[in-house]
Amino acid sequence: MPDIFIVLAQLTNNTMKKLILLLAVIATFSATAQTKSEILKHFEGYYKQMKNQGDVQGVINAMTHLNVIQSNQQRLDTLAYIYVSEGRNLEALNTIGIEQAATDSDLNTEVKAIALKGVNQPQRALVFYEELFRRNSNSYLAYEIADLKIQTQDLAGAKAKVDFGLANVKDDMKRAYYESQRPYEVSLKGALTYLKALILFNMNQTDNLDTAIGLLDEALTLDANFNLAKLSKDALVAKKTEKKD
């Protein structure tokens, strides 16, 4: 029978070994947590500095590091918004995906809508624009939805949104266009009127030709610099002249 003191000593040694191991593990976790906290603090500072300097790529780099260290949905949404603001639509979609969820923030939904429109996916973009419109119906969103519905040949749906937009538009609302070498802005009312002309013409290219030209004249009266409206009017007037000949 082993000596009781030897047994106790063995038990004590085993306990001490476990205790030392436990303390070592705790110390490791503590050091790791401290290091992670320091890195997080560093990139938060780096993010603020890049933001102050107006360095967009620096902000993107900082946000990416922060998401790797401690990811959260708000940061991902913000990063995706920065990408889409820079026209980097695929990177925005790769950051937050294209799935729709009831818990998506307004920012998340807006980024998906803009980015999908930007990569020429009108049908998918419509899903998110319609959701934004459901949350906050306004003339800006009515224009975007109408524009996409024209692309998808839902002319009746496009006209309904234009009618809503015109009924609720304010004089100070503007819409930017980038098809010419020099970007320009027109009143949102003029932009909606332009869309209405396109919709009516496409609904019936014979019977609605004069009405469409009249609406384009109205849009140009509101904004003489409206290049798209002028080009469209010239095309329709030429079409009308061809019919007379």
C-alpha positions in Angstrom: 0.0 0.0 0.0 1.6 3.3 -1.1 2.5 5.9 1.5 -0.3 8.3 2.0 2.1 11.3 1.9 3.4 10.2 -1.5 -0.1 9.9 -2.9 -0.9 13.4 -1.5 2.2 14.7 -3.1 1.4 13.2 -6.4 -2.1 14.7 -6.2 -0.7 18.1 -5.3 1.8 18.0 -8.2 -1.0 17.1 -10.6 -3.2 19.9 -9.3 -0.3 22.3 -9.5 0.4 21.3 -13.1 -3.2 21.9 -14.1 -3.3 25.2 -12.3 -0.1 26.3 -14.0 -1.5 25.3 -17.4 -4.8 27.1 -16.6 -2.9 30.2 -15.6 -0.9 30.0 -18.8 -4.0 29.7 -21.0 -5.6 32.7 -19.2 -2.5 34.7 -19.7 -2.4 33.8 -23.4 -6.1 34.8 -23.8 -5.5 38.0 -21.9 -2.5 38.9 -24.0 -4.4 38.1 -27.2 -7.4 40.2 -26.1 -5.1 43.1 -25.2 -3.4 42.8 -28.6 -6.7 42.7 -30.4 -7.9 45.7 -28.5 -4.7 47.6 -29.3 -5.0 46.8 -33.0 -8.7 47.7 -33.0 -7.8 51.1 -31.4 -5.1 51.6 -34.0 -7.3 51.1 -37.0 -10.1 53.2 -35.5 -7.6 56.0 -35.2 -6.4 55.3 -38.7 -10.0 55.4 -40.0 -10.6 58.8 -38.4 -7.3 60.2 -39.8 -8.1 59.0 -43.3 -11.6 60.5 -43.1 -10.2 63.8 -42.0 -7.7 63.8 -44.9 -10.4 62.9 -47.4 -8.5 59.8 -48.4 -11.2 57.5 -49.7 -8.9 54.5 -50.3 -7.4 55.0 -46.9 -10.9 54.9 -45.4 -11.7 51.7 -47.3 -8.5 50.1 -46.1 -9.2 51.1 -42.5 -12.8 49.8 -42.7 -11.7 46.5 -44.2 -9.2 46.0 -41.4 -11.8 46.9 -38.8 -14.2 44.4 -40.3 -11.6 41.6 -40.2 -10.8 42.3 -36.6 -14.3 42.9 -35.3 -17.0 42.6 -38.0 -20.5 44.0 -37.6 -23.2 44.7 -40.1 -23.2 48.5 -39.7 -19.5 48.6 -40.6 -20.1 46.3 -43.6 -23.0 48.6 -44.8 -20.8 51.7 -44.4 -18.0 50.1 -46.4 -20.4 49.0 -49.1 -21.8 52.5 -49.3 -18.3 54.0 -49.7 -17.7 51.5 -52.6 -20.9 52.4 -54.3 -20.3 56.1 -53.9 -17.1 55.6 -55.8 -18.8 53.7 -58.6 -17.3 50.4 -57.4 -20.6 48.5 -57.6 -19.2 44.9 -57.7 -17.1 45.5 -54.7 -20.1 46.9 -52.8 -22.2 43.9 -53.7 -19.3 41.5 -52.8 -19.2 43.2 -49.4 -22.9 42.9 -48.4 -24.4 40.4 -51.0 -27.6 40.7 -53.0 -29.9 38.8 -50.7 -32.9 40.6 -49.2 -33.8 40.4 -45.5 -36.4 42.1 -43.4 -33.7 43.2 -41.1 -31.7 45.1 -43.8 -31.1 48.7 -42.8 -32.1 51.5 -45.2 -28.4 52.1 -46.0 -28.0 48.4 -46.9 -31.1 48.4 -49.1 -30.1 51.6 -50.8 -26.6 50.3 -51.6 -28.0 47.1 -53.1 -30.5 49.0 -55.2 -27.9 51.5 -56.6 -25.2 48.8 -57.1 -27.5 46.4 -58.9 -28.7 49.2 -61.2 -25.1 50.1 -61.8 -24.2 46.6 -63.0 -27.2 46.6 -65.3 -29.5 44.3 -63.3 -32.7 46.4 -63.4 -35.1 43.6 -62.3 -33.0 42.8 -59.2 -32.5 46.5 -58.5 -36.2 47.1 -58.6 -36.8 44.7 -55.6 -34.7 47.0 -53.4 -35.9 50.3 -54.8 -39.5 49.1 -54.2 -38.6 48.2 -50.6 -37.1 51.7 -50.1 -40.3 53.2 -51.6 -42.4 51.1 -49.3 -40.4 52.5 -46.3 -40.3 56.1 -47.5 -42.3 57.0 -50.6 -40.9 60.1 -52.3 -40.4 61.6 -55.8 -36.7 60.7 -56.0 -37.5 57.0 -55.6 -40.5 57.3 -57.9 -38.1 58.5 -60.6 -35.6 55.6 -60.1 -38.4 53.0 -60.1 -40.1 54.4 -63.2 -36.7 54.5 -65.0 -36.1 50.8 -64.2 -39.7 49.8 -65.1 -39.2 51.4 -68.5 -36.1 49.2 -69.0 -38.1 46.1 -68.0 -41.0 47.1 -70.2 -43.5 47.6 -67.4 -44.8 50.9 -68.9 -48.0 51.0 -66.8 -46.1 50.6 -63.6 -43.6 53.2 -64.7 -46.4 55.7 -65.5 -48.0 55.1 -62.1 -44.7 56.0 -60.4 -44.1 59.1 -62.6 -47.7 60.3 -61.8 -46.9 59.8 -58.0 -43.6 61.6 -58.4 -45.1 64.6 -60.2 -47.9 64.9 -57.7 -45.4 65.0 -54.8 -42.4 66.8 -56.3 -41.0 70.0 -54.8 -39.5 72.9 -56.7 -36.1 72.6 -55.1 -35.7 68.9 -55.9 -33.0 68.1 -58.5 -31.8 65.2 -60.6 -28.2 64.8 -62.0 -27.4 63.4 -65.4 -24.0 62.2 -66.6 -24.5 61.1 -70.2 -22.7 64.2 -71.6 -19.0 65.1 -71.2 -20.0 67.6 -68.5 -22.5 66.4 -65.9 -25.5 68.7 -65.3 -28.5 69.0 -63.0 -32.2 69.6 -63.8 -35.3 69.9 -61.7 -36.8 66.6 -60.7 -40.1 67.8 -62.1 -38.4 68.2 -65.5 -36.8 64.8 -65.2 -40.1 63.2 -64.3 -41.8 65.0 -67.2 -39.1 63.7 -69.5 -39.8 60.1 -68.4 -43.6 60.6 -68.8 -42.9 61.6 -72.4 -40.9 58.4 -73.1 -43.5 56.2 -71.4 -46.4 57.7 -73.4 -44.5 57.5 -76.7 -43.6 53.8 -76.0 -47.2 53.0 -75.1 -48.3 54.2 -78.6 -45.7 55.6 -80.9 -48.3 56.9 -83.4 -51.2 58.3 -81.3 -49.0 59.7 -78.5 -46.3 61.2 -80.7 -47.5 64.8 -80.4 -48.2 64.5 -76.7 -44.7 63.2 -76.1 -43.2 66.0 -78.0 -45.3 68.5 -76.0 -44.1 67.0 -72.7 -40.5 67.2 -73.8 -41.1 70.9 -74.7 -42.4 71.3 -71.1 -39.3 69.6 -69.7 -37.1 71.9 -71.7 -39.1 75.0 -70.6 -38.3 74.0 -67.0 -34.6 73.3 -67.8 -33.2 74.6 -71.1 -29.9 72.7 -70.4 -31.7 69.3 -70.3 -29.6 67.5 -73.0 -31.4 64.2 -72.9 -34.8 65.9 -73.3 -33.5 67.9 -76.3 -32.0 64.8 -78.0 -35.3 62.9 -77.4 -37.3 65.8 -78.8 -35.1 66.1 -81.9 -35.5 62.3 -82.5 -39.3 62.5 -82.2 -39.7 65.6 -84.4 -37.6 63.8 -87.0 -39.8 60.8 -86.8 -42.9 63.0 -87.2 -41.3 64.7 -90.3 -40.6 61.3 -91.8 -44.3 60.3 -91.4 -45.4 63.4 -93.2 -43.0 62.8 -96.1 
